[in-house]
Amino acid sequence: MSAMSNFAETVVPNADVEPVLSVRDLKTSFLTSKGWVEIVKGISFDIGPRETLAVVGESGSGKSVTALSIMRLLDPEMSRVDGSVKLAGRELLKLSPGEMRNIRGRQMGMIFQEAMTSLNPLQTVGQQIAEVLSIHGLYSGQAALKEAERLLDRVRIPGAASRLKDYPHSLSGGMRQRVMIAMALACKPKLLIADEPTTALDVTIQAQILQLIKQLQQEEGMGVLFITHDMGVVAEVADRTVVMLQGKAVEADSTEVIFERAENPYTRALIAAVPKLGQGSQKGPQHFPILDRKTGTIVTGRERPDTVRHDAEPVLRVKDLTKRFDIPGGLFSGPSGRVHAVEKVSFDLRAGETLSLVGESGCGKSTTGRAIMRLIEPQSGEVSIEGTDIRALDKERMRDMRRHIQMIFQDPYASLNPRINIGEAIAEPFLTHKLGTRQQAREKAMDLLERVGLSPDMASRFPAQFSGGQRQRICIARALSLEPKVIVADESVSALDVSIKAQVVNLMMDLQEQFGLSYLFISHDMAVVERISHQVAVMYLGEIVEKGPVAAVFGNPQHPYTKRLMAAVPVPDPARRKQLRPVSNDEVKSPIRPVDYVPPQRDYREISPGHIVQAWGDDWKV
Amino acid sequence: MARYLLLRLGDAIPTLFLVLTLVFIAMRILPGDPALAALGDGALPEQLADFRERMGLNVPLWQQYFNFLGGVLTLDFGRSLLTNTPVLQLIGQNLPYTIELTLAAMLMGIVAGIPLGVMAATNRNKAPDGGMRIFSLIGYAIPDFFLGAILLITFALNLGWFPINGAGSDFVSRLHHLFLPALTLAFVKAAFLGRLTRTSLLEVLGKDYVRTARAKGAKENRVIYKHGLRNAMLPISTGLGLSLLSTLSGSVAVELVFNRPGIGRLLIDAIAQRDYAVIQGGVLVFAGFVVLINLLMDLVYVVVDPRVRVK
């Protein structure tokens, strides 16, 4: 209780101004097969006009449930909300469903994480925005559509009038989130609730959306409840912050104070997970600091030795790798266009080294990984592992070669067969490649389980009995069972929570030390990339535009795209949120070209040893 | 759009061709001699030969096949081996009855099934949902001809509310004759569509955009019908197509039970009498409908779903 009263002091922004939203001791329970389970265990905060409050936490912390409880969007039969939620002084939890409907959309609007699925696929964008206006009786018919057009313009959608008749499927993720914002703000609500609105978006698009929310907030004077797991985003947007852990607020204060002197170790671990781009990493990859939940202290980890074999030949060499996909035209005509997914990509990877491919969706980083594995056949180029060009191998010999190069995928839920116990799953590649007897395979699986931080007696369990982080450990163990030289990790930690992600990344670094592994690490997550990589290659529209040692590329970015990418990454500096930074309003470009397109000859120059930049054309000149 | 249609039509032609071939082969493999069936056991060999000659049954099989295909292409399905009536005329006389039965059954099935499904979905795990489940179980389990017989005995024979057989002449009497057979077929439809609507709607109501609609402050009815049911109509319309096909085939048994004229009856009689020409014509009509319904289903998708429209 003492903690409660503490918050009441720190959480009230300004005693003179009536808060837009005032939440007191909010408790939400769900009806499960085990009876009522409390998910949110007493949360209190206030949000003033023009103020942004961030609620931060990992999945299962109850942050989204808090938002849905405030909107009263939870199924009343399956959930119970207690406490007090006052919007401009009016108690919401006591309102009838009809009264509550008049408030939703009118006085508080909400945007969601999944902009892709949050719009009705059968209605045009215009209809959906007009709907909220007519529900609340502000406009109707043509006038509502006219207003919808004005709103689309306000959320900076180019050519608003023509977009009005578009269906959601023809818009990009960023555009859809803009439409959602237009919808949420259509009736000029007092409060905007944003539930992870940028998590599913590319980092440059995220920067645009965050900027847009800030601008609109200043113009409209509304309060914003911002839910996120990313402390970088918090620093970018929030005046004050509540950190949630297992349904409770463990820390609540102004964002500056939280970043400067957070007391709770959990908060500190969250902050430590945010990248400080261009700093550190001079000493090579270093462990993430890990929160020890029992003692509450943060373990920084020892210094890592240099794992790279500088003298030896590269273990993986990729030269001019090119993969294009034809876009089918009509029945009897040829292709109507061509996706230049990977265009003359070259790099070397030495033993014990980690090279990261970074870039935004559609830049070709995953296709590069798959082309190297020959999961798809590249058009041209060379991929050699320890001097053997694997593109020349026949099926039989390629199968043998796969021993040396293994892959870990993004979704640990989908990449394990639910009907095979994990011991067998790990032993399977070993047996397929006939590396030993069944007994040896079992021993190997036991050993690997231990090495990835699980217990050997878990071998008989099934994937469903493990969490996401544990499953990714299992996938790593499976990849290791063939003792590969190279592991291609395609967004392998992207789906994991911040603290779990840190543990898995640390594990990958430990395994690199033990086995001398090389990683081709494919990711859009700059924080992780900066931690784990020796080298980094930035991909844009299928090409590598800049590559080199992490410290050089992140510390001294040269190519305009790298600069734009770096500028978009949220950093843990709360001072930045006061500034409105110039953010380009461009969409991520598409690598679709006409059939007769011939890629230009590219020039590269070396900035510092190993730091290579592609010469850019006029389209990048501002 | 026109191109898409043409492509779909192009798909239909080989299907029809295949059906024709299968029917032709099946008829020839089945035991029984059409000449004997038409003229009776007492017919003289000369009479039989003469009959075969007239009906083109004395030429080699492959030639019969090509004659048959050629006839279909010129819309000449031949004449009934028994009554010498042109097959096209027989079909023309019987088809309207089958169509009115099928449409009436579909309409009744939709009118009952979809609201039942909505009711079950919006009252999930409560009494209406439970009632719906029992109804659909019965609907699935009970065969058409059995239900038809029960209805016939109860409401036509015992209570005398409805005519026992035939199809009626003027509009009112036709509706009167139509009711029980249509109800028989509609019962299964309603059970099927109700179940399908419930499942599809429940799935859609769990979607993010339904939550968005609620976050807008939309009334529950608007959420359920405008956002929910309209999206659920995509899977339901597939079900409607399938259901229409099964109604069509179900009409065969029902026409028999209620002694109604129709393509089903025509076919059954023709099969009993080895009336090749009529069987081929009747099956072709059914196959044509199946192809047409599939085409319509594709079209419905194009109209309803903007995502298909672009392709």
Boltz contact constraints between the chains, C-beta under 6 A:
constraints:
  - contact:
      token1: [A, 73]
      token2: [B, 214]
      max_distance: 6.0
  - contact:
      token1: [A, 101]
      token2: [B, 217]
      max_distance: 6.0
  - contact:
      token1: [A, 104]
      token2: [B, 215]
      max_distance: 6.0
  - contact:
      token1: [A, 104]
      token2: [B, 217]
      max_distance: 6.0
  - contact:
      token1: [A, 105]
      token2: [B, 216]
      max_distance: 6.0
  - contact:
      token1: [A, 105]
      token2: [B, 217]
      max_distance: 6.0
  - contact:
      token1: [A, 106]
      token2: [B, 217]
      max_distance: 6.0
  - contact:
      token1: [A, 110]
      token2: [B, 215]
      max_distance: 6.0
  - contact:
      token1: [A, 114]
      token2: [B, 208]
      max_distance: 6.0
  - contact:
      token1: [A, 117]
      token2: [B, 208]
      max_distance: 6.0
  - contact:
      token1: [A, 118]
      token2: [B, 208]
      max_distance: 6.0
  - contact:
      token1: [A, 118]
      token2: [B, 209]
      max_distance: 6.0
  - contact:
      token1: [A, 118]
      token2: [B, 212]
      max_distance: 6.0
  - contact:
      token1: [A, 119]
      token2: [B, 209]
      max_distance: 6.0
  - contact:
      token1: [A, 120]
      token2: [B, 209]
      max_distance: 6.0
  - contact:
      token1: [A, 120]
      token2: [B, 227]
      max_distance: 6.0
  - contact:
      token1: [A, 122]
      token2: [B, 230]
      max_distance: 6.0
  - contact:
      token1: [A, 122]
      token2: [B, 231]
      max_distance: 6.0
  - contact:
      token1: [A, 132]
      token2: [B, 216]
      max_distance: 6.0
  - contact:
      token1: [A, 135]
      token2: [B, 216]
      max_distance: 6.0
  - contact:
      token1: [A, 135]
      token2: [B, 217]
      max_distance: 6.0
  - contact:
      token1: [A, 135]
      token2: [B, 218]
      max_distance: 6.0
  - contact:
      token1: [A, 167]
      token2: [B, 306]
      max_distance: 6.0
  - contact:
      token1: [A, 169]
      token2: [B, 307]
      max_distance: 6.0
